[in-house]
Amino acid sequence: MKLSSWPILGGLLDGAPEPGASPRVVIGLGNPGREYSSTRHNVGHWCIDRLAEVHAAGRLRRTRLSEVAEGTIGGRRVVLAKPRTYVNESGRAVTSLMTKYRAAPGDLLVVYDEMDLPVGSIRLRARGGSGGHNGMKSIIDATGTQEFARLRIGVGRPARSGDEVGHVLGSMPREERARVDEAVSRAAEAIEAALRDGVAEAMNRFNVNPPSQG
């Protein structure tokens, strides 16, 4: 069932929430299972883990379709979530979270890997298409809208064209992993800023390339 009849505006796209408003829901995409935990496709999960350590004492509880933790960031009630579905079925987990927490698309912020960004870059946007990312395609199809915030973490493209699947499902060399870890830390800071000050303000601060690696 699509949720296109739900309200779209509000949440992260507006100012301070009204008392009793729905929580903001921050969702980091990734595949379940230990074999995928260190892969490029799971950087969204890493970001949620980072936020949970600071704002929810690292406590994520398992539900049927996600691991979730609740906390407060920037004075806002926040749900942190890691879908337990595979990336290309992320929409199932997202709509389940929206139903449980009575959240509209404008309350969402989705974090995921992006091959079209250089390794270590991050980009925050208020809305947009899938960019070919299967997880985002699934969420857009399930919710019936593109009007939700997203933060992309750059993992670069593979050295050989045609090896995209192997690239995102592969682990990183040590130097590259260090750069992505730094990007995850910046992504967590950008999310905190977006929740506190709004997406537009956070975009101005964080949508810059990291220093080049010599």
C-alpha positions in Angstrom: 0.0 0.0 0.0 1.4 3.4 -1.0 1.3 6.2 1.5 0.9 9.0 -1.0 -2.2 10.3 0.8 -0.2 11.0 3.9 0.9 14.7 4.6 4.3 15.4 3.0 5.4 18.8 4.3 6.4 19.5 7.9 9.0 17.7 10.0 12.6 18.3 9.0 11.4 20.7 6.2 9.8 23.1 8.6 10.7 24.8 11.9 10.3 23.6 15.5 7.7 20.8 16.0 4.5 21.4 17.8 4.0 19.8 21.2 3.1 16.2 20.8 4.3 16.1 17.1 5.4 12.9 15.6 9.1 12.0 16.1 11.7 12.5 13.4 12.8 9.1 12.0 16.4 8.7 10.9 16.9 5.5 8.9 20.3 4.1 7.9 20.2 1.6 5.0 22.1 -1.6 4.9 21.9 -5.4 4.6 21.3 -7.6 7.6 23.8 -10.3 8.6 27.4 -10.3 9.8 28.7 -11.0 6.3 27.6 -7.6 5.2 28.3 -5.5 8.3 31.7 -4.1 7.0 30.6 -3.5 3.4 30.2 -0.2 1.6 26.4 -0.8 1.3 26.1 -0.7 5.1 27.5 2.8 5.8 23.9 3.9 6.7 23.9 1.4 9.5 27.2 2.7 10.7 25.8 6.2 11.0 22.8 5.0 13.0 25.2 3.1 15.3 27.2 6.3 15.8 24.1 8.4 16.6 22.8 5.7 19.0 26.0 5.6 20.9 25.7 9.3 21.7 21.9 9.9 21.9 20.4 6.5 22.9 23.2 4.9 24.9 23.9 2.5 22.0 20.7 0.6 22.8 19.0 -0.7 19.6 16.2 -3.1 20.1 15.1 -5.6 17.5 11.6 -5.4 16.0 10.2 -7.5 13.1 11.6 -5.3 10.3 14.1 -3.0 12.0 16.5 -2.3 14.9 15.4 0.8 16.6 16.4 3.2 19.4 14.6 6.3 20.7 16.3 9.4 22.0 16.4 13.2 21.8 18.6 15.3 19.4 18.5 19.0 19.3 15.4 19.0 21.6 13.5 16.8 19.2 12.2 13.3 19.8 14.0 11.0 17.4 13.7 7.4 16.3 17.0 5.9 15.0 16.4 2.8 12.8 18.4 0.2 10.9 16.1 -1.9 8.6 16.5 -5.6 8.9 15.3 -6.1 5.3 17.8 -6.2 2.5 18.6 -2.8 0.9 16.3 -3.4 -2.1 13.4 -4.1 0.2 13.9 -1.0 2.5 10.5 0.4 1.7 8.8 -2.4 3.8 10.8 -1.4 6.9 10.3 2.3 6.3 6.5 2.2 5.9 6.3 0.0 9.0 8.2 2.6 11.0 6.0 5.4 9.6 2.9 3.5 10.7 4.2 2.7 14.2 5.4 6.2 14.9 2.7 8.1 12.9 5.4 9.8 10.9 4.8 11.6 7.6 7.4 11.5 4.8 8.6 15.0 5.9 9.6 13.4 9.2 12.1 11.1 7.6 15.8 11.4 7.0 17.4 8.4 5.1 21.2 7.7 5.2 22.8 5.6 2.5 25.9 4.9 0.4 26.5 6.7 -2.9 28.8 5.6 -5.6 28.5 8.9 -7.5 30.2 10.8 -4.7 34.0 10.6 -4.0 35.0 8.5 -1.1 34.6 10.5 2.1 32.1 13.1 0.8 28.6 13.6 2.2 25.6 15.3 0.7 22.4 16.3 2.5 19.2 17.1 0.5 15.7 17.9 1.4 14.2 15.8 -1.4 15.0 14.1 -4.7 14.9 10.9 -6.8 16.6 7.6 -6.2 19.7 8.3 -8.2 19.6 4.6 -9.2 20.0 3.4 -5.6 17.8 0.3 -5.1 17.1 1.1 -1.4 15.8 4.6 -2.3 13.8 3.2 -5.2 12.1 0.8 -2.8 11.3 3.7 -0.3 10.0 6.0 -3.0 7.8 3.2 -4.4 6.5 2.3 -1.0 5.7 5.8 0.2 4.6 7.2 -3.1 6.8 10.3 -2.7 10.3 11.7 -3.0 9.6 14.5 -0.5 11.8 13.3 2.3 15.3 14.3 3.4 18.3 12.1 2.6 22.0 12.1 3.4 24.4 10.3 1.1 27.8 9.1 2.1 30.3 8.8 -0.8 31.9 5.4 -1.4 33.2 6.1 -4.9 32.9 3.9 -8.0 34.7 0.6 -8.7 38.0 0.7 -10.6 36.4 -1.6 -13.3 33.1 -0.7 -14.9 30.5 -3.4 -14.4 31.7 -4.3 -10.9 29.2 -2.1 -9.1 27.5 -4.9 -7.1 30.9 -6.3 -6.0 32.0 -2.8 -5.1 29.1 -2.0 -2.7 29.0 -5.5 -1.2 32.8 -5.5 -0.7 34.9 -4.4 2.3 37.3 -1.5 2.1 41.0 -1.2 2.3 42.3 0.3 5.6 42.9 3.8 4.2 39.6 4.0 2.5 37.8 2.7 5.6 39.4 5.5 7.6 38.1 8.1 5.2 34.6 6.6 5.2 34.6 6.5 9.0 35.4 10.2 9.1 32.6 10.8 6.7 30.2 8.8 8.9 31.2 11.0 11.8 30.5 14.2 9.7 27.2 12.6 8.6 26.2 12.2 12.2 27.0 15.8 12.9 25.1 16.9 9.9 22.0 14.9 11.0 22.2 16.5 14.4 22.4 19.9 12.8 19.4 19.1 10.5 17.3 18.0 13.4 18.3 21.1 15.5 18.4 23.8 12.8 16.6 22.4 9.8 17.9 20.8 6.6 18.6 24.0 4.7 20.9 25.3 7.4 22.7 21.9 7.7 23.2 21.7 4.0 25.0 25.1 4.0 27.4 23.9 6.7 28.1 20.3 5.6 27.7 20.0 1.8 31.4 20.6 1.1 34.0 18.2 0.0 36.5 16.9 2.6 40.2 17.8 2.2 41.8 15.9 -0.6 44.0 13.0 0.4 47.6 13.4 -0.7 
